Amino acid sequence: MKEHLPENRQPDVEEQEMTLKDLFLKIRDFYLELRANWKIVAACVIVSSIALLLNAFLTPKRFPAQLTFMVREDSKNGLGGVASLLGQFGFGSGNSGEFNLDKIAELARSRHIVQEAIFDSAIIRGKNDYLANHIIDIHNLRKKWSEDTLLQDFRFKHSDLQQFSRRENMALIVLHQKMVTDKDAFVTAGYSKQTSILNLKVAAQNEELSIALTEAIYRHLSRFYIEQSTAQSRQTVRNLEIRTDSIRSILTASERTFARTEDRTLGLLLQEDRVPQKRLNTDIQILNLMYAEAIKNLETASFLLKNTTPVFMEIDKPLGPIKPVGASKKMALVLGAGLGVLVAALWIFIRKFIRSNLVEQNPA
């Protein structure tokens, strides 16, 4: 066994060397074949480059409008001894001092926020209409929808989502996909992990539309986020207001009753007859204590609400003029050249393979 082991290994090495040699030979043959058919390669490169370059010229230019902003949420930070009352009044949990930048960025692209924004009206190209209809006109969606029996010649007539028909719902869904999820989507949102600064970008095919849509999305995003973040706190304040008003009404009525009793009797009552009056006076004292406590709780809750309300701070707003951005002509040429070489190579070697098979099957 030991005597034959080296002999058994030697053919494997030779086979490996032959395989590498064959690989280099095939690469050389590949190069020589392409050089021999350089006219075909050149023709494919020219055709594909012209096609991609023409597509780059015909691609509509975009006007990227960007708005940067920050979100400040104090929550428990900086409230001192009052912060211990947060849990009592329902103002968040232990992680309430943190906010989710991913959540804010995702909300900016959500259909709820986008649909609220596109039904704001704006004057673009001298015409006052919903932003949704401006998008349909400027991005030429009516032409793309011309073969769709449901969306053909469609325009939004009203903004009451509860009254939308099936056709209007379909148009809204398609429009949101066009803006946010399609390969040519023009609404994006993100943030910097280093600075926690968020950015909202709209790159529509019209400068006025980009700016108006960016501001509309930001406006509805900030309002929705603040309302949802403080919903429980605002409800707590409302409940305390109702309870405070209720105690005050009962206290006022009790004080009036006590005063009327004093006026009628002029203080000339036996001790036994004074029992109801003393009870009424005790109730008034209890109500005064309850009212004072309710006022304190209400003031504390109102203070906490103000300090836990998120604050959206604009940093840079989009301003015109905006430099338009089109498809890269250089990239089109590079991709065209690469695609041309690939197509030519496939054609040349498929043709060579077919010819080789024909020669083997029909030897001279």
C-alpha atoms as a printed R data frame, in Angstrom:
    type eleno elety resid chain resno       x      y       z
1   ATOM     1    CA   MET     A     1   0.000  0.000   0.000
2   ATOM     2    CA   LYS     A     2   2.762  2.430   0.986
3   ATOM     3    CA   GLU     A     3   4.700  1.632  -2.197
4   ATOM     4    CA   HIS     A     4   1.708  2.422  -4.451
5   ATOM     5    CA   LEU     A     5   0.513  5.573  -2.614
6   ATOM     6    CA   PRO     A     6   2.849  8.025  -4.379
7   ATOM     7    CA   GLU     A     7   1.923  6.491  -7.718
8   ATOM     8    CA   ASN     A     8  -1.747  6.949  -6.941
9   ATOM     9    CA   ARG     A     9  -1.270 10.598  -6.044
10  ATOM    10    CA   GLN     A    10   0.788 11.562  -9.101
11  ATOM    11    CA   PRO     A    11  -2.024 11.293 -11.670
12  ATOM    12    CA   ASP     A    12  -4.205 13.596  -9.546
13  ATOM    13    CA   VAL     A    13  -1.535 16.284  -9.640
14  ATOM    14    CA   GLU     A    14  -1.080 15.856 -13.345
15  ATOM    15    CA   GLU     A    15  -4.825 16.048 -13.922
16  ATOM    16    CA   GLN     A    16  -4.972 19.258 -11.895
17  ATOM    17    CA   GLU     A    17  -2.103 20.740 -13.906
18  ATOM    18    CA   MET     A    18  -3.810 19.759 -17.144
19  ATOM    19    CA   THR     A    19  -7.054 21.326 -15.919
20  ATOM    20    CA   LEU     A    20  -5.371 24.660 -15.188
21  ATOM    21    CA   LYS     A    21  -3.589 24.491 -18.503
22  ATOM    22    CA   ASP     A    22  -6.865 23.850 -20.276
23  ATOM    23    CA   LEU     A    23  -8.434 26.784 -18.433
24  ATOM    24    CA   PHE     A    24  -5.739 29.179 -19.602
25  ATOM    25    CA   LEU     A    25  -6.010 27.822 -23.114
26  ATOM    26    CA   LYS     A    26  -9.761 28.342 -23.104
27  ATOM    27    CA   ILE     A    27  -9.329 31.910 -21.854
28  ATOM    28    CA   ARG     A    28  -6.851 32.543 -24.658
29  ATOM    29    CA   ASP     A    29  -9.206 30.995 -27.200
30  ATOM    30    CA   PHE     A    30 -11.991 33.160 -25.780
31  ATOM    31    CA   TYR     A    31  -9.906 36.301 -26.272
32  ATOM    32    CA   LEU     A    32  -8.737 35.311 -29.761
33  ATOM    33    CA   GLU     A    33 -12.286 34.495 -30.823
34  ATOM    34    CA   LEU     A    34 -13.526 37.904 -29.655
35  ATOM    35    CA   ARG     A    35 -10.633 39.644 -31.407
36  ATOM    36    CA   ALA     A    36 -11.283 37.745 -34.591
37  ATOM    37    CA   ASN     A    37 -14.914 38.864 -34.506
38  ATOM    38    CA   TRP     A    38 -14.225 42.422 -33.348
39  ATOM    39    CA   LYS     A    39 -16.703 43.852 -35.828
40  ATOM    40    CA   ILE     A    40 -19.575 41.975 -34.180
41  ATOM    41    CA   VAL     A    41 -18.377 43.087 -30.736
42  ATOM    42    CA   ALA     A    42 -18.071 46.711 -31.860
43  ATOM    43    CA   ALA     A    43 -21.536 46.658 -33.452
44  ATOM    44    CA   CYS     A    44 -23.141 45.269 -30.270
45  ATOM    45    CA   VAL     A    45 -21.323 47.812 -28.080
46  ATOM    46    CA   ILE     A    46 -22.390 50.711 -30.312
47  ATOM    47    CA   VAL     A    47 -26.034 49.605 -30.472
48  ATOM    48    CA   SER     A    48 -26.403 48.960 -26.728
49  ATOM    49    CA   SER     A    49 -24.564 52.176 -25.798
50  ATOM    50    CA   ILE     A    50 -26.769 54.257 -28.090
51  ATOM    51    CA   ALA     A    51 -29.895 52.590 -26.695
52  ATOM    52    CA   LEU     A    52 -28.987 53.207 -23.043
53  ATOM    53    CA   LEU     A    53 -27.740 56.710 -23.794
54  ATOM    54    CA   LEU     A    54 -31.002 57.527 -25.571
55  ATOM    55    CA   ASN     A    55 -32.928 56.147 -22.612
56  ATOM    56    CA   ALA     A    56 -30.899 58.393 -20.282
57  ATOM    57    CA   PHE     A    57 -31.751 61.441 -22.395
58  ATOM    58    CA   LEU     A    58 -35.465 60.549 -22.465
59  ATOM    59    CA   THR     A    59 -35.715 59.838 -18.709
60  ATOM    60    CA   PRO     A    60 -37.482 62.835 -17.083
61  ATOM    61    CA   LYS     A    61 -35.371 64.921 -14.739
62  ATOM    62    CA   ARG     A    62 -36.179 64.919 -11.037
63  ATOM    63    CA   PHE     A    63 -36.102 67.839  -8.599
64  ATOM    64    CA   PRO     A    64 -34.937 66.482  -5.216
65  ATOM    65    CA   ALA     A    65 -36.355 68.608  -2.381
66  ATOM    66    CA   GLN     A    66 -34.991 67.663   1.046
67  ATOM    67    CA   LEU     A    67 -36.182 68.693   4.494
68  ATOM    68    CA   THR     A    68 -34.089 67.888   7.568
69  ATOM    69    CA   PHE     A    69 -35.469 67.973  11.095
70  ATOM    70    CA   MET     A    70 -34.969 66.757  14.649
71  ATOM    71    CA   VAL     A    71 -37.398 65.349  17.200
72  ATOM    72    CA   ARG     A    72 -36.930 66.212  20.856
73  ATOM    73    CA   GLU     A    73 -38.689 64.167  23.522
74  ATOM    74    CA   ASP     A    74 -37.870 65.146  27.099
75  ATOM    75    CA   SER     A    75 -40.151 62.653  28.834
76  ATOM    76    CA   LYS     A    76 -38.650 61.991  32.268
77  ATOM    77    CA   ASN     A    77 -35.454 63.893  31.617
78  ATOM    78    CA   GLY     A    78 -35.166 67.186  33.441
79  ATOM    79    CA   LEU     A    79 -38.407 66.889  35.450
80  ATOM    80    CA   GLY     A    80 -36.750 66.472  38.845
81  ATOM    81    CA   GLY     A    81 -38.926 65.201  41.664
82  ATOM    82    CA   VAL     A    82 -42.078 65.570  39.590
83  ATOM    83    CA   ALA     A    83 -40.899 62.733  37.312
84  ATOM    84    CA   SER     A    84 -41.891 60.160  39.927
85  ATOM    85    CA   LEU     A    85 -45.539 61.017  39.256
86  ATOM    86    CA   LEU     A    86 -45.327 60.011  35.557
87  ATOM    87    CA   GLY     A    87 -46.487 56.463  36.162
88  ATOM    88    CA   GLN     A    88 -49.345 57.656  38.376
89  ATOM    89    CA   PHE     A    89 -50.779 59.793  35.605
90  ATOM    90    CA   GLY     A    90 -50.090 57.356  32.756
91  ATOM    91    CA   PHE     A    91 -47.242 59.261  31.133
92  ATOM    92    CA   GLY     A    92 -45.273 56.423  29.599
93  ATOM    93    CA   SER     A    93 -43.029 53.725  30.952
94  ATOM    94    CA   GLY     A    94 -39.372 53.290  31.766
95  ATOM    95    CA   ASN     A    95 -38.328 53.686  28.120
96  ATOM    96    CA   SER     A    96 -40.449 56.752  27.456
97  ATOM    97    CA   GLY     A    97 -37.345 58.926  27.233
98  ATOM    98    CA   GLU     A    98 -36.311 57.155  24.019
99  ATOM    99    CA   PHE     A    99 -37.906 57.520  20.622
100 ATOM   100    CA   ASN     A   100 -37.592 55.343  17.574
101 ATOM   101    CA   LEU     A   101 -36.071 57.067  14.563
102 ATOM   102    CA   ASP     A   102 -36.907 54.028  12.435
103 ATOM   103    CA   LYS     A   103 -40.545 54.397  13.426
104 ATOM   104    CA   ILE     A   104 -40.631 58.071  12.424
105 ATOM   105    CA   ALA     A   105 -38.943 57.354   9.073
106 ATOM   106    CA   GLU     A   106 -41.355 54.494   8.381
107 ATOM   107    CA   LEU     A   107 -44.334 56.654   9.311
108 ATOM   108    CA   ALA     A   108 -43.217 59.264   6.772
109 ATOM   109    CA   ARG     A   109 -43.574 56.649   4.010
110 ATOM   110    CA   SER     A   110 -46.775 55.090   5.351
111 ATOM   111    CA   ARG     A   111 -49.976 55.280   3.345
112 ATOM   112    CA   HIS     A   112 -51.750 57.030   6.221
113 ATOM   113    CA   ILE     A   113 -49.337 59.983   6.184
114 ATOM   114    CA   VAL     A   114 -48.905 60.085   2.410
115 ATOM   115    CA   GLN     A   115 -52.635 60.040   1.724
116 ATOM   116    CA   GLU     A   116 -53.175 62.870   4.193
117 ATOM   117    CA   ALA     A   117 -50.461 64.895   2.465
118 ATOM   118    CA   ILE     A   118 -51.541 64.370  -1.144
119 ATOM   119    CA   PHE     A   119 -55.027 65.686  -0.408
120 ATOM   120    CA   ASP     A   120 -53.652 69.075   0.578
121 ATOM   121    CA   SER     A   121 -54.272 71.676  -2.097
122 ATOM   122    CA   ALA     A   122 -51.479 73.670  -3.739
123 ATOM   123    CA   ILE     A   123 -51.014 76.007  -6.672
124 ATOM   124    CA   ILE     A   124 -48.630 74.395  -9.155
125 ATOM   125    CA   ARG     A   125 -48.150 75.625 -12.706
126 ATOM   126    CA   GLY     A   126 -50.780 78.254 -11.929
127 ATOM   127    CA   LYS     A   127 -53.442 75.637 -11.109
128 ATOM   128    CA   ASN     A   128 -54.935 75.030  -7.656
129 ATOM   129    CA   ASP     A   129 -55.692 71.341  -7.114
130 ATOM   130    CA   TYR     A   130 -55.003 68.391  -4.838
131 ATOM   131    CA   LEU     A   131 -51.350 67.353  -4.789
132 ATOM   132    CA   ALA     A   132 -52.586 63.900  -5.810
133 ATOM   133    CA   ASN     A   133 -53.975 65.278  -9.069
134 ATOM   134    CA   HIS     A   134 -50.798 67.300  -9.665
135 ATOM   135    CA   ILE     A   135 -48.797 64.067  -9.347
136 ATOM   136    CA   ILE     A   136 -51.113 62.323 -11.817
137 ATOM   137    CA   ASP     A   137 -50.672 65.166 -14.330
138 ATOM   138    CA   ILE     A   138 -46.952 65.893 -13.944
139 ATOM   139    CA   HIS     A   139 -45.855 62.238 -13.830
140 ATOM   140    CA   ASN     A   140 -48.125 61.452 -16.794
141 ATOM   141    CA   LEU     A   141 -49.967 58.690 -14.945
142 ATOM   142    CA   ARG     A   142 -53.152 59.204 -16.946
143 ATOM   143    CA   LYS     A   143 -51.290 58.007 -20.054
144 ATOM   144    CA   LYS     A   144 -49.976 54.965 -18.172
145 ATOM   145    CA   TRP     A   145 -53.484 54.261 -16.918
146 ATOM   146    CA   SER     A   146 -55.067 54.714 -20.361
147 ATOM   147    CA   GLU     A   147 -55.383 50.950 -20.905
148 ATOM   148    CA   ASP     A   148 -56.711 50.328 -17.382
149 ATOM   149    CA   THR     A   149 -60.506 50.300 -17.553
150 ATOM   150    CA   LEU     A   150 -60.762 51.117 -13.842
151 ATOM   151    CA   LEU     A   151 -58.306 54.045 -13.741
152 ATOM   152    CA   GLN     A   152 -58.742 55.441 -17.254
153 ATOM   153    CA   ASP     A   153 -59.093 59.279 -17.175
154 ATOM   154    CA   PHE     A   154 -59.164 59.212 -13.386
155 ATOM   155    CA   ARG     A   155 -58.948 62.290 -11.136
156 ATOM   156    CA   PHE     A   156 -59.722 62.765  -7.459
157 ATOM   157    CA   LYS     A   157 -62.885 64.805  -6.947
158 ATOM   158    CA   HIS     A   158 -62.958 64.891  -3.136
159 ATOM   159    CA   SER     A   159 -60.803 64.008  -0.126
160 ATOM   160    CA   ASP     A   160 -63.321 62.189   2.107
161 ATOM   161    CA   LEU     A   161 -61.637 58.792   2.408
162 ATOM   162    CA   GLN     A   162 -64.662 57.301   4.144
163 ATOM   163    CA   GLN     A   163 -66.737 57.978   1.032
164 ATOM   164    CA   PHE     A   164 -64.203 56.643  -1.477
165 ATOM   165    CA   SER     A   165 -65.446 54.220  -4.105
166 ATOM   166    CA   ARG     A   166 -63.592 51.075  -5.148
167 ATOM   167    CA   ARG     A   167 -62.097 53.003  -8.068
168 ATOM   168    CA   GLU     A   168 -60.841 55.810  -5.833
169 ATOM   169    CA   ASN     A   169 -59.341 53.322  -3.360
170 ATOM   170    CA   MET     A   170 -57.529 51.579  -6.205
171 ATOM   171    CA   ALA     A   171 -56.127 54.881  -7.483
172 ATOM   172    CA   LEU     A   172 -54.958 55.790  -3.984
173 ATOM   173    CA   ILE     A   173 -53.157 52.454  -3.526
174 ATOM   174    CA   VAL     A   174 -51.474 52.668  -6.942
175 ATOM   175    CA   LEU     A   175 -50.454 56.280  -6.321
176 ATOM   176    CA   HIS     A   176 -48.888 55.408  -2.946
177 ATOM   177    CA   GLN     A   177 -46.952 52.534  -4.543
178 ATOM   178    CA   LYS     A   178 -45.755 54.869  -7.292
179 ATOM   179    CA   MET     A   179 -44.512 57.356  -4.699
180 ATOM   180    CA   VAL     A   180 -42.965 55.032  -2.120
181 ATOM   181    CA   THR     A   181 -42.418 51.394  -3.130
182 ATOM   182    CA   ASP     A   182 -41.922 51.194  -6.917
183 ATOM   183    CA   LYS     A   183 -38.433 51.044  -8.435
184 ATOM   184    CA   ASP     A   184 -38.798 54.685  -9.526
185 ATOM   185    CA   ALA     A   185 -40.307 55.835  -6.196
186 ATOM   186    CA   PHE     A   186 -39.618 59.485  -5.405
187 ATOM   187    CA   VAL     A   187 -40.467 59.748  -1.683
188 ATOM   188    CA   THR     A   188 -37.787 58.613   0.787
189 ATOM   189    CA   ALA     A   189 -37.070 59.147   4.479
190 ATOM   190    CA   GLY     A   190 -34.108 58.277   6.676
191 ATOM   191    CA   TYR     A   191 -31.821 59.520   9.421
192 ATOM   192    CA   SER     A   192 -28.211 59.787  10.505
193 ATOM   193    CA   LYS     A   193 -27.214 57.407  13.288
194 ATOM   194    CA   GLN     A   194 -24.410 59.727  14.369
195 ATOM   195    CA   THR     A   195 -26.492 62.912  14.705
196 ATOM   196    CA   SER     A   196 -30.092 61.571  14.970
197 ATOM   197    CA   ILE     A   197 -31.085 64.111  12.316
198 ATOM   198    CA   LEU     A   198 -33.917 62.889  10.122
199 ATOM   199    CA   ASN     A   199 -34.334 63.723   6.456
200 ATOM   200    CA   LEU     A   200 -37.357 63.667   4.195
201 ATOM   201    CA   LYS     A   201 -36.764 63.797   0.436
202 ATOM   202    CA   VAL     A   202 -39.197 64.119  -2.462
203 ATOM   203    CA   ALA     A   203 -37.792 63.970  -6.009
204 ATOM   204    CA   ALA     A   204 -40.786 64.674  -8.244
205 ATOM   205    CA   GLN     A   205 -40.636 65.796 -11.865
206 ATOM   206    CA   ASN     A   206 -41.576 69.356 -10.952
207 ATOM   207    CA   GLU     A   207 -39.833 71.707  -8.535
208 ATOM   208    CA   GLU     A   208 -43.001 73.217  -7.057
209 ATOM   209    CA   LEU     A   209 -44.499 69.777  -6.562
210 ATOM   210    CA   SER     A   210 -41.372 68.473  -4.793
211 ATOM   211    CA   ILE     A   211 -41.312 71.373  -2.333
212 ATOM   212    CA   ALA     A   212 -45.076 71.367  -1.665
213 ATOM   213    CA   LEU     A   213 -45.207 67.588  -1.163
214 ATOM   214    CA   THR     A   214 -42.172 67.582   1.148
215 ATOM   215    CA   GLU     A   215 -43.701 70.240   3.394
216 ATOM   216    CA   ALA     A   216 -47.114 68.541   3.383
217 ATOM   217    CA   ILE     A   217 -45.693 65.151   4.419
218 ATOM   218    CA   TYR     A   218 -43.629 66.768   7.187
219 ATOM   219    CA   ARG     A   219 -46.629 68.724   8.467
220 ATOM   220    CA   HIS     A   220 -48.889 65.671   8.693
221 ATOM   221    CA   LEU     A   221 -46.094 63.469  10.048
222 ATOM   222    CA   SER     A   222 -45.323 65.829  12.936
223 ATOM   223    CA   ARG     A   223 -48.985 66.330  13.807
224 ATOM   224    CA   PHE     A   224 -49.792 62.608  13.715
225 ATOM   225    CA   TYR     A   225 -46.729 61.629  15.765
226 ATOM   226    CA   ILE     A   226 -47.419 64.249  18.443
227 ATOM   227    CA   GLU     A   227 -51.098 63.289  18.675
228 ATOM   228    CA   GLN     A   228 -50.349 59.581  18.994
229 ATOM   229    CA   SER     A   229 -47.475 60.067  21.441
230 ATOM   230    CA   THR     A   230 -49.560 62.204  23.794
231 ATOM   231    CA   ALA     A   231 -52.957 60.530  23.360
232 ATOM   232    CA   GLN     A   232 -52.910 58.780  26.749
233 ATOM   233    CA   SER     A   233 -51.548 61.865  28.514
234 ATOM   234    CA   ARG     A   234 -54.163 64.156  26.991
235 ATOM   235    CA   GLN     A   235 -56.898 61.707  27.996
236 ATOM   236    CA   THR     A   236 -55.573 61.762  31.581
237 ATOM   237    CA   VAL     A   237 -55.712 65.580  31.612
238 ATOM   238    CA   ARG     A   238 -59.262 65.548  30.225
239 ATOM   239    CA   ASN     A   239 -60.375 63.042  32.885
240 ATOM   240    CA   LEU     A   240 -58.847 65.198  35.635
241 ATOM   241    CA   GLU     A   241 -60.549 68.289  34.220
242 ATOM   242    CA   ILE     A   242 -63.906 66.524  34.257
243 ATOM   243    CA   ARG     A   243 -63.374 65.326  37.831
244 ATOM   244    CA   THR     A   244 -62.254 68.772  38.989
245 ATOM   245    CA   ASP     A   245 -65.297 70.423  37.412
246 ATOM   246    CA   SER     A   246 -67.568 67.803  39.002
247 ATOM   247    CA   ILE     A   247 -66.128 68.345  42.499
248 ATOM   248    CA   ARG     A   248 -66.375 72.112  42.084
249 ATOM   249    CA   SER     A   249 -70.024 71.877  41.066
250 ATOM   250    CA   ILE     A   250 -70.885 69.699  44.087
251 ATOM   251    CA   LEU     A   251 -68.888 71.986  46.385
252 ATOM   252    CA   THR     A   252 -70.636 75.104  45.052
253 ATOM   253    CA   ALA     A   253 -74.066 73.497  45.492
254 ATOM   254    CA   SER     A   254 -73.210 72.397  49.081
255 ATOM   255    CA   GLU     A   255 -71.984 75.863  50.007
256 ATOM   256    CA   ARG     A   256 -75.176 77.419  48.667
257 ATOM   257    CA   THR     A   257 -77.290 74.962  50.646
258 ATOM   258    CA   PHE     A   258 -75.334 75.700  53.841
259 ATOM   259    CA   ALA     A   259 -75.688 79.452  53.285
260 ATOM   260    CA   ARG     A   260 -79.433 79.196  52.737
261 ATOM   261    CA   THR     A   261 -79.798 77.206  55.981
262 ATOM   262    CA   GLU     A   262 -77.843 79.856  57.882
263 ATOM   263    CA   ASP     A   263 -80.007 82.600  56.392
264 ATOM   264    CA   ARG     A   264 -83.295 80.893  57.330
265 ATOM   265    CA   THR     A   265 -82.411 80.051  60.928
266 ATOM   266    CA   LEU     A   266 -80.351 83.135  61.725
267 ATOM   267    CA   GLY     A   267 -78.330 80.807  63.991
268 ATOM   268    CA   LEU     A   268 -81.262 80.198  66.345
269 ATOM   269    CA   LEU     A   269 -81.237 76.377  66.408
270 ATOM   270    CA   LEU     A   270 -81.061 73.785  69.149
271 ATOM   271    CA   GLN     A   271 -77.950 71.587  69.186
272 ATOM   272    CA   GLU     A   272 -79.956 68.586  67.987
273 ATOM   273    CA   ASP     A   273 -81.257 70.569  65.026
274 ATOM   274    CA   ARG     A   274 -77.724 71.578  64.153
275 ATOM   275    CA   VAL     A   275 -76.670 67.987  63.339
276 ATOM   276    CA   PRO     A   276 -77.622 68.118  59.603
277 ATOM   277    CA   GLN     A   277 -76.011 71.512  59.321
278 ATOM   278    CA   LYS     A   278 -72.793 70.240  60.907
279 ATOM   279    CA   ARG     A   279 -72.779 67.257  58.556
280 ATOM   280    CA   LEU     A   280 -73.196 69.609  55.637
281 ATOM   281    CA   ASN     A   281 -70.319 71.712  56.905
282 ATOM   282    CA   THR     A   282 -68.167 68.561  57.241
283 ATOM   283    CA   ASP     A   283 -69.022 67.592  53.669
284 ATOM   284    CA   ILE     A   284 -67.984 71.048  52.527
285 ATOM   285    CA   GLN     A   285 -64.634 70.699  54.255
286 ATOM   286    CA   ILE     A   286 -64.084 67.280  52.665
287 ATOM   287    CA   LEU     A   287 -65.062 68.638  49.265
288 ATOM   288    CA   ASN     A   288 -62.617 71.527  49.717
289 ATOM   289    CA   LEU     A   289 -59.834 69.035  50.387
290 ATOM   290    CA   MET     A   290 -60.855 66.912  47.391
291 ATOM   291    CA   TYR     A   291 -61.038 70.002  45.191
292 ATOM   292    CA   ALA     A   292 -57.590 71.170  46.280
293 ATOM   293    CA   GLU     A   293 -56.137 67.710  45.590
294 ATOM   294    CA   ALA     A   294 -57.878 67.564  42.210
295 ATOM   295    CA   ILE     A   295 -56.498 70.994  41.259
296 ATOM   296    CA   LYS     A   296 -53.005 69.881  42.268
297 ATOM   297    CA   ASN     A   297 -53.284 66.692  40.226
298 ATOM   298    CA   LEU     A   298 -54.617 68.603  37.240
299 ATOM   299    CA   GLU     A   299 -51.796 71.133  37.338
300 ATOM   300    CA   THR     A   300 -49.225 68.352  37.699
301 ATOM   301    CA   ALA     A   301 -50.708 66.400  34.783
302 ATOM   302    CA   SER     A   302 -50.835 69.530  32.591
303 ATOM   303    CA   PHE     A   303 -47.203 70.276  33.435
304 ATOM   304    CA   LEU     A   304 -46.149 66.726  32.599
305 ATOM   305    CA   LEU     A   305 -48.101 66.804  29.338
306 ATOM   306    CA   LYS     A   306 -46.271 69.922  28.214
307 ATOM   307    CA   ASN     A   307 -42.896 68.400  29.103
308 ATOM   308    CA   THR     A   308 -43.555 65.021  27.463
309 ATOM   309    CA   THR     A   309 -44.952 66.399  24.202
310 ATOM   310    CA   PRO     A   310 -42.483 65.697  21.346
311 ATOM   311    CA   VAL     A   311 -41.117 68.766  19.608
312 ATOM   312    CA   PHE     A   312 -40.397 68.659  15.870
313 ATOM   313    CA   MET     A   313 -37.690 71.146  14.902
314 ATOM   314    CA   GLU     A   314 -37.047 71.980  11.264
315 ATOM   315    CA   ILE     A   315 -33.386 72.399  10.375
316 ATOM   316    CA   ASP     A   316 -33.301 73.001   6.620
317 ATOM   317    CA   LYS     A   317 -36.403 73.522   4.519
318 ATOM   318    CA   PRO     A   318 -36.390 72.911   0.746
319 ATOM   319    CA   LEU     A   319 -35.959 76.110  -1.240
320 ATOM   320    CA   GLY     A   320 -36.041 76.824  -4.936
321 ATOM   321    CA   PRO     A   321 -34.371 76.860  -7.320
322 ATOM   322    CA   ILE     A   322 -33.551 73.156  -7.118
323 ATOM   323    CA   LYS     A   323 -30.918 71.718  -9.444
324 ATOM   324    CA   PRO     A   324 -32.584 69.006 -11.556
325 ATOM   325    CA   VAL     A   325 -31.074 65.535 -11.554
326 ATOM   326    CA   GLY     A   326 -31.247 63.262 -14.584
327 ATOM   327    CA   ALA     A   327 -29.988 59.819 -15.533
328 ATOM   328    CA   SER     A   328 -26.183 59.568 -15.702
329 ATOM   329    CA   LYS     A   329 -24.903 59.662 -19.284
330 ATOM   330    CA   LYS     A   330 -21.494 58.268 -18.297
331 ATOM   331    CA   MET     A   331 -23.073 55.346 -16.491
332 ATOM   332    CA   ALA     A   332 -25.269 54.695 -19.526
333 ATOM   333    CA   LEU     A   333 -22.168 54.470 -21.753
334 ATOM   334    CA   VAL     A   334 -20.361 52.154 -19.330
335 ATOM   335    CA   LEU     A   335 -23.371 49.854 -18.976
336 ATOM   336    CA   GLY     A   336 -23.927 49.955 -22.722
337 ATOM   337    CA   ALA     A   337 -20.352 48.878 -23.425
338 ATOM   338    CA   GLY     A   338 -20.514 46.058 -20.901
339 ATOM   339    CA   LEU     A   339 -23.867 44.850 -22.166
340 ATOM   340    CA   GLY     A   340 -22.650 44.986 -25.767
341 ATOM   341    CA   VAL     A   341 -19.587 42.866 -25.023
342 ATOM   342    CA   LEU     A   342 -21.695 40.340 -23.125
343 ATOM   343    CA   VAL     A   343 -24.274 40.003 -25.907
344 ATOM   344    CA   ALA     A   344 -21.561 39.719 -28.574
345 ATOM   345    CA   ALA     A   345 -19.680 37.067 -26.590
346 ATOM   346    CA   LEU     A   346 -22.828 34.986 -26.122
347 ATOM   347    CA   TRP     A   347 -23.655 35.208 -29.822
348 ATOM   348    CA   ILE     A   348 -20.126 34.353 -30.974
349 ATOM   349    CA   PHE     A   349 -19.672 31.324 -28.755
350 ATOM   350    CA   ILE     A   350 -23.161 29.950 -29.293
351 ATOM   351    CA   ARG     A   351 -22.484 30.151 -33.015
352 ATOM   352    CA   LYS     A   352 -19.088 28.477 -32.567
353 ATOM   353    CA   PHE     A   353 -20.606 25.716 -30.461
354 ATOM   354    CA   ILE     A   354 -23.255 24.999 -33.090
355 ATOM   355    CA   ARG     A   355 -20.673 24.924 -35.892
356 ATOM   356    CA   SER     A   356 -18.402 22.586 -33.914
357 ATOM   357    CA   ASN     A   357 -21.247 20.139 -33.359
358 ATOM   358    CA   LEU     A   358 -22.140 20.216 -37.041
359 ATOM   359    CA   VAL     A   359 -18.529 19.423 -38.012
360 ATOM   360    CA   GLU     A   360 -18.361 16.497 -35.562
361 ATOM   361    CA   GLN     A   361 -21.638 15.071 -36.819
362 ATOM   362    CA   ASN     A   362 -20.697 15.496 -40.506
363 ATOM   363    CA   PRO     A   363 -16.948 14.813 -40.797
364 ATOM   364    CA   ALA     A   364 -15.416 15.293 -44.286
